[in-house]
Amino acid sequence: MNFAEVIVDVTTKNIDRPFDYRIPDKWRGMIKKGMRVVVPFGPRKIQGFVINVKDASDLSGRSVKDIEEILDLTPVLTEELLELSDWLTEKTLSYKITALQAMLPPAMKAKYAKEIKVIGNEPLPEPLQSLFSERNALSYSDIEDPRTLKLIQRQVQEGNLEVTYKVNQKTNKKTQRTVSALRSKAELKEALSGLSPQAVKQKAILEFFIEGSEGMTVTVKELVDKTGGSSASLKPLLQKGLLQEGEREVYRDPYQDRMFKKTEPLPLTEEQSRAYEAISEAVENDRHDVFLLHGVTGSGKTEIYLQSIEKVLNAGKEAIVLVPEISLTPQMVHRFKGRFGSQVAVLHSGLSTGEKYDEWRKIHRKEVRLAVGARSAIFAPFENLGMIIIDEEHETSYKQEEMPRYHAKEAAIKRAEHHRCPVVLGSATPTLESYARAKKGVYKLLSLKHRVNSQVMPDVSLVDMREELRNGNRSMFSRALMEELEKTLEKGEQAVLFLNKRGYSSFVMCRDCGYVIQCPHCEISLTYHRFGQRLKCHYCGFETGMPSTCPECTSEHIRYFGTGTQRVEEELTKILPQARVIRMDVDTTSRKGAHEKLLTSFGKGEADILLGTQMIAKGLDFENVTLVGVLSADTMLHIPDFRAAEKTFQLMTQVSGRAGRHEKPGKVIIQTYTPSHYSIQLTKTHDYETFFQQEMMHRRVQAYPPYYYLALITVSHEEVTKTALVTEKIVQYLKANIQGDAKILGPVASPIARIKDRYRYQCVIKYKQDHQLAPLLKNIMDHYKRDIEQKQLTISIDMNPYMMM
């Protein structure tokens, strides 16, 4: 094979295709598909991915440049992942290079360093002469003085200096110094007798090697620990040629200091056994099925995952488990490490770049057979997958919000088709789309209706905060919640308090009757804009002034909403000074490992109340937690998003599920201003089925998923008129060319109408078949190609939006 097709690391429309490069003779037969290489591209050298190797190039008449350097000795992307990148590019309308890079750990993205080299023989003018006196190359970033830069520019034009681009990798492997004996034991004994009596430490080191096994290699740290020696006492022995130094590569293992207690499979209930057998049968027969494991909180879904994985690993295959970033809690890691030990690689955003790289390499070198991680772990380079599990499948964090905008669930199903293996989607509150597919028989539904050990579901009560206000209670804690908190503390049990902070927009609500001002056309709450005291709809553009009294009951207690964890903590310490509170939010968990420290200390009973936002809603399992309080159930209900009711129900159900998971019964108190809304009412009875029926009715009337697919086009530009005009043109083009029952909403200003001084407009397309939409969207991108490449205009297309903001 003489030529390679390379996708280069440049994200522009014209370059989004393979380029041919000649393979130099020294690398013939070595370069394979899926490797990274360095190639000359214009004046610079950049990283690229080999996607094909071939005998002849169509450009053989013209000059084809040579590959400069190989970055990998074995392919970093398998054939299957290369195919998946084609699908990803097509599906998310992204560039090929972004799809390929999304599959690798961040450490493997190239850094480009500019270097200035001396190439001419002419003497250089001062101060360049002294700059280059001791070296013939200088890093571009070292030059700070603009005058020096001007001199360099002139010398480059005269041909005495040249600017080259170097591709650096961030992938430094971590190594440890090692020591081994260079001479036989007899020679070491001889040397030992020749040492002076003062060289006690040197003697100890030599004795260690004489007593040890032949050919033994130890790390310097281990040697120093075991002999009481030091680096200084080791040095003369190395200089005499008795011992030799080496290097050994070690992994940066974020979990290496911890011993995970080995756990054994638990006996399954009848419901669990039925689910496990259905999954096992698909594994045994290499059948690609998608299972929806719908089980109430605490019904033992994790145990089914663990036993199914065991079956897959025993069959000599590999597995991927995806968990939402937020619930990649140490508890989750413990469960998998406890059952499968060193067979597990863990990938999530809390790891350093180096740790992520090492975990990825364990998979790549086939040292582990199970990957547990957040969204991007779906691209783990396994070649013999036997199962993919997606826990909490309803979580929106499985959708990537920047290019390529993929959904991990779709990527999982695509990979599982290739490997002919099952996908298990687990959740207590599946997305409407997944449940509708399971109802239709596209997915196979497995239900777990009861908790393990027949524990009862927690008792949920709703508190109407309008009543509290009428009775003169202006605090953020209702009387019922205060009483329960006091009782819980008296009994020596623990409580979890959840503050619902999702949604940036402030909505306006009447504190007397609970009325929320909504858009007359969209069934979505209006957003309060402090500037000009206006209320706006971020879907269709309707706007109105901020009323001084409630349109429903004429009360003056009408205002916009929003509150933070710090304020709640302050108020808690005032009312319950004896309570020990752990607060978990973005501020307290930003340091590495902080998340884990706080949860461990809560688990050990070092605090009575865990107060937090979204991050405490999932996957936590503490025996002593008997009370869960939700301070504001409504914040999510009124964000401008058609999934608002679904997200509220999911969240309330998840949070409630943290109470009474073991022997002691649990109680949940939900504070709300809209207790009659079905998404909050049905949390009381944990009734997913009824919620599903009711929400589907709304989606049908409003023509939203799962009845329609959605695509969101967002346009941004520095001038508001240009932004509006381009969006208007796009909408007209789509209306003229789209057939069938597609509907187009907009153009309208985005909910966040300006970011970094760029105005944003959007339009939403609702459609049934996408085969005719993709080419139209590609045409739009091609049409505005020049503006996009000059960075004046950005057009982003999301084929399956989860964030409508």
BELPE-V268977 format. One record per residue. RES is the residue in one letter. OMEGA is omega in whole degrees, -180 to 180 (none if undefined). D_LAST is the distance of its C-alpha to the last C-alpha in whole Angstrom. Layout:
res:RES omega:OMEGA d_last:D_LAST
res:RES omega:OMEGA d_last:D_LAST
This chain:
res:M omega:-173 d_last:49
res:N omega:-175 d_last:49
res:F omega:177 d_last:46
res:A omega:172 d_last:42
res:E omega:-173 d_last:39
res:V omega:171 d_last:37
res:I omega:-174 d_last:33
res:V omega:-174 d_last:33
res:D omega:177 d_last:30
res:V omega:-178 d_last:28
res:T omega:169 d_last:25
res:T omega:-174 d_last:26
res:K omega:-175 d_last:26
res:N omega:-172 d_last:30
res:I omega:-177 d_last:31
res:D omega:-180 d_last:29
res:R omega:-180 d_last:32
res:P omega:174 d_last:35
res:F omega:-180 d_last:38
res:D omega:174 d_last:41
res:Y omega:179 d_last:43
res:R omega:175 d_last:47
res:I omega:179 d_last:47
res:P omega:-175 d_last:50
res:D omega:-175 d_last:53
res:K omega:-177 d_last:53
res:W omega:179 d_last:50
res:R omega:178 d_last:51
res:G omega:-179 d_last:50
res:M omega:-174 d_last:48
res:I omega:-178 d_last:45
res:K omega:176 d_last:43
res:K omega:176 d_last:39
res:G omega:177 d_last:37
res:M omega:173 d_last:38
res:R omega:-179 d_last:37
res:V omega:172 d_last:39
res:V omega:-177 d_last:39
res:V omega:174 d_last:40
res:P omega:179 d_last:41
res:F omega:-173 d_last:38
res:G omega:-176 d_last:39
res:P omega:-172 d_last:40
res:R omega:176 d_last:39
res:K omega:-179 d_last:39
res:I omega:180 d_last:36
res:Q omega:176 d_last:35
res:G omega:178 d_last:34
res:F omega:176 d_last:34
res:V omega:179 d_last:37
res:I omega:177 d_last:36
res:N omega:172 d_last:40
res:V omega:-175 d_last:43
res:K omega:-177 d_last:46
res:D omega:-174 d_last:50
res:A omega:177 d_last:49
res:S omega:178 d_last:47
res:D omega:-175 d_last:46
res:L omega:-171 d_last:46
res:S omega:178 d_last:50
res:G omega:180 d_last:51
res:R omega:-177 d_last:49
res:S omega:177 d_last:49
res:V omega:-177 d_last:46
res:K omega:180 d_last:46
res:D omega:171 d_last:46
res:I omega:-175 d_last:44
res:E omega:-169 d_last:44
res:E omega:173 d_last:44
res:I omega:179 d_last:43
res:L omega:-178 d_last:40
res:D omega:176 d_last:41
res:L omega:174 d_last:44
res:T omega:-178 d_last:42
res:P omega:177 d_last:39
res:V omega:177 d_last:36
res:L omega:-180 d_last:34
res:T omega:178 d_last:36
res:E omega:-177 d_last:37
res:E omega:180 d_last:34
res:L omega:176 d_last:31
res:L omega:176 d_last:32
res:E omega:-180 d_last:32
res:L omega:180 d_last:29
res:S omega:175 d_last:27
res:D omega:-180 d_last:28
res:W omega:-179 d_last:26
res:L omega:-180 d_last:23
res:T omega:-178 d_last:23
res:E omega:-171 d_last:24
res:K omega:-174 d_last:21
res:T omega:-179 d_last:18
res:L omega:-179 d_last:20
res:S omega:176 d_last:20
res:Y omega:-180 d_last:23
res:K omega:-177 d_last:26
res:I omega:-179 d_last:27
res:T omega:178 d_last:23
res:A omega:-179 d_last:24
res:L omega:-178 d_last:27
res:Q omega:-180 d_last:26
res:A omega:-175 d_last:23
res:M omega:-176 d_last:26
res:L omega:178 d_last:28
res:P omega:-175 d_last:28
res:P omega:-178 d_last:27
res:A omega:-175 d_last:31
res:M omega:174 d_last:32
res:K omega:-173 d_last:29
res:A omega:168 d_last:32
res:K omega:-180 d_last:32
res:Y omega:179 d_last:34
res:A omega:178 d_last:37
res:K omega:179 d_last:39
res:E omega:176 d_last:42
res:I omega:-175 d_last:45
res:K omega:174 d_last:49
res:V omega:178 d_last:52
res:I omega:-178 d_last:53
res:G omega:178 d_last:56
res:N omega:-178 d_last:60
res:E omega:175 d_last:60
res:P omega:-178 d_last:60
res:L omega:177 d_last:57
res:P omega:172 d_last:57
res:E omega:-1 d_last:56
res:P omega:-178 d_last:54
res:L omega:-179 d_last:53
res:Q omega:-178 d_last:56
res:S omega:178 d_last:56
res:L omega:-175 d_last:52
res:F omega:-174 d_last:53
res:S omega:-175 d_last:57
res:E omega:-179 d_last:56
res:R omega:180 d_last:53
res:N omega:176 d_last:52
res:A omega:-176 d_last:49
res:L omega:179 d_last:46
res:S omega:-178 d_last:42
res:Y omega:-175 d_last:40
res:S omega:180 d_last:38
res:D omega:-175 d_last:42
res:I omega:-177 d_last:43
res:E omega:-174 d_last:41
res:D omega:-178 d_last:44
res:P omega:-180 d_last:43
res:R omega:178 d_last:47
res:T omega:-179 d_last:47
res:L omega:179 d_last:44
res:K omega:179 d_last:46
res:L omega:-179 d_last:49
res:I omega:-179 d_last:47
res:Q omega:-179 d_last:46
res:R omega:-179 d_last:49
res:Q omega:178 d_last:51
res:V omega:-180 d_last:48
res:Q omega:-179 d_last:49
res:E omega:176 d_last:53
res:G omega:178 d_last:52
res:N omega:177 d_last:53
res:L omega:172 d_last:50
res:E omega:178 d_last:47
res:V omega:177 d_last:43
res:T omega:177 d_last:42
res:Y omega:177 d_last:39
res:K omega:176 d_last:40
res:V omega:177 d_last:37
res:N omega:173 d_last:37
res:Q omega:177 d_last:36
res:K omega:-171 d_last:34
res:T omega:173 d_last:36
res:N omega:177 d_last:39
res:K omega:-180 d_last:41
res:K omega:-179 d_last:42
res:T omega:175 d_last:46
res:Q omega:177 d_last:48
res:R omega:179 d_last:52
res:T omega:178 d_last:55
res:V omega:174 d_last:58
res:S omega:-179 d_last:61
res:A omega:-180 d_last:65
res:L omega:-178 d_last:66
res:R omega:179 d_last:70
res:S omega:-178 d_last:72
res:K omega:-180 d_last:72
res:A omega:-180 d_last:76
res:E omega:180 d_last:75
res:L omega:180 d_last:73
res:K omega:180 d_last:76
res:E omega:180 d_last:78
res:A omega:-179 d_last:75
res:L omega:-178 d_last:75
res:S omega:-179 d_last:79
res:G omega:-178 d_last:79
res:L omega:179 d_last:76
res:S omega:-177 d_last:77
res:P omega:-179 d_last:77
res:Q omega:-174 d_last:75
res:A omega:-174 d_last:72
res:V omega:-175 d_last:71
res:K omega:178 d_last:67
res:Q omega:180 d_last:68
res:K omega:-179 d_last:71
res:A omega:-179 d_last:68
res:I omega:-179 d_last:66
res:L omega:179 d_last:69
res:E omega:180 d_last:70
res:F omega:-179 d_last:66
res:F omega:180 d_last:66
res:I omega:-178 d_last:70
res:E omega:-176 d_last:69
res:G omega:-179 d_last:66
res:S omega:-179 d_last:66
res:E omega:174 d_last:66
res:G omega:-176 d_last:64
res:M omega:176 d_last:61
res:T omega:178 d_last:58
res:V omega:177 d_last:57
res:T omega:-180 d_last:54
res:V omega:-178 d_last:55
res:K omega:-178 d_last:53
res:E omega:-178 d_last:55
res:L omega:-179 d_last:58
res:V omega:180 d_last:58
res:D omega:-172 d_last:57
res:K omega:-175 d_last:60
res:T omega:-176 d_last:63
res:G omega:179 d_last:62
res:G omega:177 d_last:62
res:S omega:179 d_last:60
res:S omega:-178 d_last:59
res:A omega:-179 d_last:62
res:S omega:180 d_last:64
res:L omega:-173 d_last:63
res:K omega:-179 d_last:63
res:P omega:-179 d_last:67
res:L omega:177 d_last:67
res:L omega:-179 d_last:64
res:Q omega:-180 d_last:67
res:K omega:179 d_last:70
res:G omega:178 d_last:68
res:L omega:179 d_last:68
res:L omega:175 d_last:65
res:Q omega:-179 d_last:62
res:E omega:176 d_last:58
res:G omega:177 d_last:55
res:E omega:176 d_last:52
res:R omega:-179 d_last:50
res:E omega:176 d_last:46
res:V omega:177 d_last:44
res:Y omega:170 d_last:41
res:R omega:-176 d_last:38
res:D omega:-177 d_last:38
res:P omega:-176 d_last:36
res:Y omega:-170 d_last:37
res:Q omega:-176 d_last:41
res:D omega:-173 d_last:42
res:R omega:175 d_last:42
res:M omega:177 d_last:44
res:F omega:-178 d_last:42
res:K omega:-178 d_last:44
res:K omega:178 d_last:45
res:T omega:-179 d_last:44
res:E omega:177 d_last:46
res:P omega:180 d_last:44
res:L omega:176 d_last:44
res:P omega:-178 d_last:46
res:L omega:174 d_last:43
res:T omega:-178 d_last:43
res:E omega:179 d_last:44
res:E omega:-180 d_last:41
res:Q omega:-179 d_last:40
res:S omega:-179 d_last:43
res:R omega:-179 d_last:42
res:A omega:-178 d_last:38
res:Y omega:-178 d_last:40
res:E omega:180 d_last:42
res:A omega:-179 d_last:40
res:I omega:-179 d_last:38
res:S omega:-177 d_last:41
res:E omega:178 d_last:43
res:A omega:180 d_last:40
res:V omega:-178 d_last:40
res:E omega:-175 d_last:44
res:N omega:-179 d_last:44
res:D omega:-176 d_last:41
res:R omega:179 d_last:39
res:H omega:175 d_last:35
res:D omega:171 d_last:34
res:V omega:180 d_last:31
res:F omega:170 d_last:31
res:L omega:-179 d_last:29
res:L omega:-176 d_last:31
res:H omega:-177 d_last:29
res:G omega:180 d_last:31
res:V omega:-179 d_last:31
res:T omega:180 d_last:30
res:G omega:-178 d_last:33
res:S omega:174 d_last:35
res:G omega:178 d_last:36
res:K omega:-177 d_last:33
res:T omega:-179 d_last:33
res:E omega:177 d_last:37
res:I omega:178 d_last:37
res:Y omega:-174 d_last:35
res:L omega:-178 d_last:37
res:Q omega:178 d_last:40
res:S omega:180 d_last:39
res:I omega:180 d_last:38
res:E omega:180 d_last:42
res:K omega:-179 d_last:43
res:V omega:-178 d_last:41
res:L omega:178 d_last:42
res:N omega:179 d_last:46
res:A omega:177 d_last:45
res:G omega:-179 d_last:45
res:K omega:-176 d_last:41
res:E omega:-179 d_last:38
res:A omega:175 d_last:35
res:I omega:174 d_last:31
res:V omega:176 d_last:29
res:L omega:174 d_last:26
res:V omega:-179 d_last:24
res:P omega:-180 d_last:21
res:E omega:-173 d_last:21
res:I omega:-177 d_last:21
res:S omega:172 d_last:24
res:L omega:-176 d_last:26
res:T omega:176 d_last:28
res:P omega:-179 d_last:32
res:Q omega:-178 d_last:33
res:M omega:-179 d_last:31
res:V omega:179 d_last:33
res:H omega:-177 d_last:36
res:R omega:-177 d_last:36
res:F omega:179 d_last:36
res:K omega:-180 d_last:38
res:G omega:-177 d_last:41
res:R omega:-172 d_last:41
res:F omega:174 d_last:41
res:G omega:-173 d_last:42
res:S omega:178 d_last:42
res:Q omega:-170 d_last:41
res:V omega:167 d_last:37
res:A omega:-179 d_last:35
res:V omega:-178 d_last:31
res:L omega:172 d_last:28
res:H omega:-169 d_last:25
res:S omega:180 d_last:24
res:G omega:-178 d_last:26
res:L omega:175 d_last:29
res:S omega:180 d_last:30
res:T omega:-179 d_last:30
res:G omega:-180 d_last:34
res:E omega:179 d_last:33
res:K omega:-179 d_last:31
res:Y omega:-179 d_last:33
res:D omega:179 d_last:36
res:E omega:179 d_last:34
res:W omega:-178 d_last:33
res:R omega:176 d_last:37
res:K omega:180 d_last:38
res:I omega:-176 d_last:37
res:H omega:-179 d_last:37
res:R omega:179 d_last:41
res:K omega:179 d_last:41
res:E omega:177 d_last:42
res:V omega:-178 d_last:40
res:R omega:179 d_last:39
res:L omega:176 d_last:36
res:A omega:176 d_last:32
res:V omega:-178 d_last:30
res:G omega:177 d_last:27
res:A omega:-171 d_last:23
res:R omega:-171 d_last:21
res:S omega:178 d_last:23
res:A omega:179 d_last:26
res:I omega:-180 d_last:26
res:F omega:179 d_last:27
res:A omega:-172 d_last:31
res:P omega:176 d_last:33
res:F omega:-179 d_last:36
res:E omega:-177 d_last:38
res:N omega:-174 d_last:39
res:L omega:178 d_last:36
res:G omega:-180 d_last:38
res:M omega:172 d_last:34
res:I omega:179 d_last:31
res:I omega:174 d_last:29
res:I omega:-178 d_last:26
res:D omega:-177 d_last:26
res:E omega:-170 d_last:23
res:E omega:-178 d_last:22
res:H omega:-175 d_last:19
res:E omega:-179 d_last:17
res:T omega:-178 d_last:14
res:S omega:175 d_last:15
res:Y omega:179 d_last:17
res:K omega:178 d_last:14
res:Q omega:-174 d_last:14
res:E omega:173 d_last:11
res:E omega:-175 d_last:13
res:M omega:-12 d_last:16
res:P omega:-173 d_last:18
res:R omega:-176 d_last:15
res:Y omega:171 d_last:17
res:H omega:-175 d_last:17
res:A omega:-178 d_last:21
res:K omega:-180 d_last:22
res:E omega:179 d_last:22
res:A omega:-180 d_last:24
res:A omega:-178 d_last:26
res:I omega:179 d_last:27
res:K omega:-180 d_last:28
res:R omega:-178 d_last:30
res:A omega:176 d_last:32
res:E omega:-178 d_last:33
res:H omega:-176 d_last:35
res:H omega:-177 d_last:36
res:R omega:180 d_last:37
res:C omega:-177 d_last:36
res:P omega:171 d_last:34
res:V omega:177 d_last:31
res:V omega:176 d_last:30
res:L omega:-178 d_last:27
res:G omega:176 d_last:27
res:S omega:172 d_last:25
res:A omega:-178 d_last:26
res:T omega:-176 d_last:23
res:P omega:176 d_last:23
res:T omega:179 d_last:19
res:L omega:-179 d_last:20
res:E omega:-178 d_last:21
res:S omega:-177 d_last:23
res:Y omega:178 d_last:25
res:A omega:178 d_last:25
res:R omega:180 d_last:27
res:A omega:179 d_last:29
res:K omega:-178 d_last:30
res:K omega:-179 d_last:31
res:G omega:176 d_last:33
res:V omega:171 d_last:31
res:Y omega:176 d_last:30
res:K omega:-175 d_last:33
res:L omega:174 d_last:32
res:L omega:-175 d_last:34
res:S omega:171 d_last:34
res:L omega:-173 d_last:35
res:K omega:-175 d_last:35
res:H omega:175 d_last:37
res:R omega:177 d_last:37
res:V omega:-179 d_last:40
res:N omega:180 d_last:43
res:S omega:174 d_last:42
res:Q omega:179 d_last:40
res:V omega:175 d_last:39
res:M omega:-178 d_last:35
res:P omega:180 d_last:35
res:D omega:-176 d_last:35
res:V omega:174 d_last:32
res:S omega:-179 d_last:32
res:L omega:177 d_last:30
res:V omega:180 d_last:31
res:D omega:-176 d_last:30
res:M omega:177 d_last:29
res:R omega:179 d_last:30
res:E omega:-179 d_last:33
res:E omega:-179 d_last:33
res:L omega:180 d_last:32
res:R omega:-179 d_last:35
res:N omega:173 d_last:37
res:G omega:178 d_last:37
res:N omega:-177 d_last:35
res:R omega:-178 d_last:32
res:S omega:-180 d_last:31
res:M omega:178 d_last:28
res:F omega:177 d_last:31
res:S omega:-179 d_last:32
res:R omega:-179 d_last:36
res:A omega:-178 d_last:36
res:L omega:179 d_last:34
res:M omega:-179 d_last:36
res:E omega:-178 d_last:39
res:E omega:179 d_last:38
res:L omega:-180 d_last:37
res:E omega:-180 d_last:40
res:K omega:-178 d_last:42
res:T omega:-179 d_last:40
res:L omega:179 d_last:41
res:E omega:-178 d_last:45
res:K omega:-178 d_last:45
res:G omega:178 d_last:44
res:E omega:-175 d_last:40
res:Q omega:180 d_last:37
res:A omega:174 d_last:34
res:V omega:177 d_last:30
res:L omega:-174 d_last:28
res:F omega:177 d_last:24
res:L omega:-176 d_last:22
res:N omega:-173 d_last:18
res:K omega:-176 d_last:16
res:R omega:177 d_last:12
res:G omega:-176 d_last:9
res:Y omega:-167 d_last:9
res:S omega:175 d_last:10
res:S omega:176 d_last:13
res:F omega:-176 d_last:15
res:V omega:-176 d_last:18
res:M omega:176 d_last:21
res:C omega:-177 d_last:25
res:R omega:180 d_last:26
res:D omega:-176 d_last:29
res:C omega:177 d_last:28
res:G omega:-178 d_last:25
res:Y omega:176 d_last:23
res:V omega:-175 d_last:20
res:I omega:-176 d_last:19
res:Q omega:178 d_last:17
res:C omega:-178 d_last:16
res:P omega:-176 d_last:20
res:H omega:-168 d_last:18
res:C omega:-177 d_last:15
res:E omega:180 d_last:16
res:I omega:-175 d_last:13
res:S omega:177 d_last:13
res:L omega:-179 d_last:13
res:T omega:-179 d_last:12
res:Y omega:176 d_last:15
res:H omega:-176 d_last:15
res:R omega:-179 d_last:18
res:F omega:179 d_last:19
res:G omega:178 d_last:21
res:Q omega:-178 d_last:21
res:R omega:172 d_last:18
res:L omega:-176 d_last:16
res:K omega:172 d_last:13
res:C omega:-176 d_last:12
res:H omega:175 d_last:8
res:Y omega:-174 d_last:10
res:C omega:175 d_last:13
res:G omega:179 d_last:14
res:F omega:173 d_last:16
res:E omega:-179 d_last:17
res:T omega:-179 d_last:20
res:G omega:178 d_last:22
res:M omega:-178 d_last:22
res:P omega:179 d_last:25
res:S omega:176 d_last:28
res:T omega:-178 d_last:29
res:C omega:-180 d_last:27
res:P omega:-174 d_last:27
res:E omega:-173 d_last:28
res:C omega:178 d_last:31
res:T omega:178 d_last:31
res:S omega:177 d_last:31
res:E omega:-180 d_last:30
res:H omega:179 d_last:28
res:I omega:-179 d_last:25
res:R omega:-179 d_last:23
res:Y omega:-169 d_last:19
res:F omega:175 d_last:18
res:G omega:179 d_last:18
res:T omega:-174 d_last:21
res:G omega:-176 d_last:21
res:T omega:-178 d_last:24
res:Q omega:-179 d_last:26
res:R omega:-180 d_last:27
res:V omega:-179 d_last:27
res:E omega:179 d_last:30
res:E omega:-177 d_last:32
res:E omega:179 d_last:32
res:L omega:-177 d_last:33
res:T omega:176 d_last:36
res:K omega:-173 d_last:37
res:I omega:-179 d_last:38
res:L omega:-174 d_last:39
res:P omega:-178 d_last:40
res:Q omega:-174 d_last:42
res:A omega:174 d_last:39
res:R omega:-173 d_last:38
res:V omega:170 d_last:34
res:I omega:180 d_last:32
res:R omega:178 d_last:28
res:M omega:174 d_last:26
res:D omega:-175 d_last:22
res:V omega:-177 d_last:21
res:D omega:-174 d_last:24
res:T omega:-177 d_last:27
res:T omega:-176 d_last:26
res:S omega:180 d_last:25
res:R omega:-177 d_last:28
res:K omega:177 d_last:30
res:G omega:-177 d_last:31
res:A omega:179 d_last:30
res:H omega:-176 d_last:28
res:E omega:-180 d_last:31
res:K omega:-176 d_last:34
res:L omega:-178 d_last:32
res:L omega:-180 d_last:32
res:T omega:-177 d_last:36
res:S omega:176 d_last:37
res:F omega:179 d_last:35
res:G omega:-180 d_last:37
res:K omega:179 d_last:40
res:G omega:180 d_last:40
res:E omega:175 d_last:40
res:A omega:-178 d_last:37
res:D omega:-175 d_last:37
res:I omega:173 d_last:34
res:L omega:-178 d_last:30
res:L omega:-178 d_last:28
res:G omega:179 d_last:24
res:T omega:-179 d_last:20
res:Q omega:-171 d_last:19
res:M omega:179 d_last:21
res:I omega:-174 d_last:24
res:A omega:-169 d_last:23
res:K omega:165 d_last:24
res:G omega:-179 d_last:27
res:L omega:-177 d_last:29
res:D omega:179 d_last:33
res:F omega:-174 d_last:35
res:E omega:-169 d_last:39
res:N omega:-180 d_last:39
res:V omega:-179 d_last:36
res:T omega:-179 d_last:37
res:L omega:172 d_last:34
res:V omega:177 d_last:30
res:G omega:176 d_last:29
res:V omega:-172 d_last:25
res:L omega:-178 d_last:25
res:S omega:-177 d_last:22
res:A omega:-167 d_last:21
res:D omega:-171 d_last:18
res:T omega:-176 d_last:16
res:M omega:-173 d_last:14
res:L omega:-173 d_last:15
res:H omega:174 d_last:13
res:I omega:-176 d_last:10
res:P omega:-178 d_last:8
res:D omega:-178 d_last:8
res:F omega:179 d_last:11
res:R omega:-173 d_last:12
res:A omega:-177 d_last:13
res:A omega:-179 d_last:16
res:E omega:-179 d_last:17
res:K omega:180 d_last:15
res:T omega:-179 d_last:17
res:F omega:-179 d_last:20
res:Q omega:-176 d_last:20
res:L omega:-180 d_last:20
res:M omega:-180 d_last:22
res:T omega:-180 d_last:25
res:Q omega:-177 d_last:24
res:V omega:180 d_last:25
res:S omega:-177 d_last:28
res:G omega:179 d_last:29
res:R omega:-174 d_last:30
res:A omega:172 d_last:33
res:G omega:-178 d_last:36
res:R omega:-178 d_last:36
res:H omega:-173 d_last:40
res:E omega:-172 d_last:43
res:K omega:-180 d_last:42
res:P omega:-176 d_last:40
res:G omega:178 d_last:36
res:K omega:-180 d_last:35
res:V omega:176 d_last:31
res:I omega:-179 d_last:30
res:I omega:178 d_last:27
res:Q omega:-176 d_last:27
res:T omega:174 d_last:25
res:Y omega:179 d_last:24
res:T omega:-174 d_last:24
res:P omega:-176 d_last:26
res:S omega:-178 d_last:27
res:H omega:-173 d_last:24
res:Y omega:-177 d_last:24
res:S omega:179 d_last:22
res:I omega:178 d_last:24
res:Q omega:-173 d_last:27
res:L omega:174 d_last:27
res:T omega:-177 d_last:27
res:K omega:-176 d_last:30
res:T omega:-178 d_last:32
res:H omega:-171 d_last:30
res:D omega:-178 d_last:29
res:Y omega:-175 d_last:27
res:E omega:-180 d_last:29
res:T omega:179 d_last:29
res:F omega:-179 d_last:25
res:F omega:-179 d_last:24
res:Q omega:-175 d_last:27
res:Q omega:-178 d_last:25
res:E omega:179 d_last:21
res:M omega:179 d_last:23
res:M omega:179 d_last:24
res:H omega:-177 d_last:21
res:R omega:-178 d_last:19
res:R omega:-179 d_last:22
res:V omega:-175 d_last:22
res:Q omega:-179 d_last:19
res:A omega:176 d_last:19
res:Y omega:176 d_last:16
res:P omega:4 d_last:17
res:P omega:-179 d_last:20
res:Y omega:178 d_last:21
res:Y omega:167 d_last:19
res:Y omega:178 d_last:17
res:L omega:168 d_last:14
res:A omega:-178 d_last:13
res:L omega:177 d_last:10
res:I omega:178 d_last:11
res:T omega:-179 d_last:10
res:V omega:175 d_last:13
res:S omega:-177 d_last:13
res:H omega:-179 d_last:17
res:E omega:179 d_last:19
res:E omega:-176 d_last:20
res:V omega:-177 d_last:18
res:T omega:179 d_last:20
res:K omega:-179 d_last:20
res:T omega:-177 d_last:16
res:A omega:-177 d_last:17
res:L omega:-180 d_last:20
res:V omega:-179 d_last:19
res:T omega:179 d_last:16
res:E omega:180 d_last:19
res:K omega:-180 d_last:21
res:I omega:-179 d_last:19
res:V omega:180 d_last:19
res:Q omega:179 d_last:22
res:Y omega:-179 d_last:23
res:L omega:-179 d_last:22
res:K omega:-178 d_last:23
res:A omega:-171 d_last:26
res:N omega:-175 d_last:26
res:I omega:180 d_last:25
res:Q omega:174 d_last:27
res:G omega:-172 d_last:27
res:D omega:178 d_last:25
res:A omega:178 d_last:22
res:K omega:180 d_last:19
res:I omega:179 d_last:17
res:L omega:177 d_last:14
res:G omega:6 d_last:14
res:P omega:179 d_last:14
res:V omega:178 d_last:12
res:A omega:179 d_last:10
res:S omega:179 d_last:6
res:P omega:172 d_last:5
res:I omega:-164 d_last:6
res:A omega:178 d_last:9
res:R omega:176 d_last:11
res:I omega:180 d_last:12
res:K omega:177 d_last:15
res:D omega:174 d_last:17
res:R omega:-180 d_last:15
res:Y omega:-176 d_last:13
res:R omega:175 d_last:10
res:Y omega:180 d_last:11
res:Q omega:169 d_last:9
res:C omega:-177 d_last:11
res:V omega:177 d_last:12
res:I omega:174 d_last:15
res:K omega:-175 d_last:17
res:Y omega:-180 d_last:20
res:K omega:180 d_last:23
res:Q omega:-176 d_last:24
res:D omega:-174 d_last:23
res:H omega:-180 d_last:26
res:Q omega:-176 d_last:26
res:L omega:-176 d_last:22
res:A omega:180 d_last:22
res:P omega:180 d_last:25
res:L omega:-179 d_last:23
res:L omega:177 d_last:20
res:K omega:179 d_last:23
res:N omega:180 d_last:25
res:I omega:-179 d_last:22
res:M omega:180 d_last:21
res:D omega:-177 d_last:25
res:H omega:-177 d_last:25
res:Y omega:-174 d_last:23
res:K omega:-175 d_last:24
res:R omega:180 d_last:26
res:D omega:-178 d_last:24
res:I omega:-177 d_last:21
res:E omega:177 d_last:24
res:Q omega:176 d_last:25
res:K omega:180 d_last:22
res:Q omega:-173 d_last:21
res:L omega:169 d_last:19
res:T omega:176 d_last:16
res:I omega:177 d_last:15
res:S omega:-177 d_last:13
res:I omega:179 d_last:13
res:D omega:-174 d_last:12
res:M omega:-179 d_last:14
res:N omega:-167 d_last:13
res:P omega:172 d_last:9
res:Y omega:177 d_last:9
res:M omega:-179 d_last:5
res:M omega:-177 d_last:4
res:M omega:none d_last:0
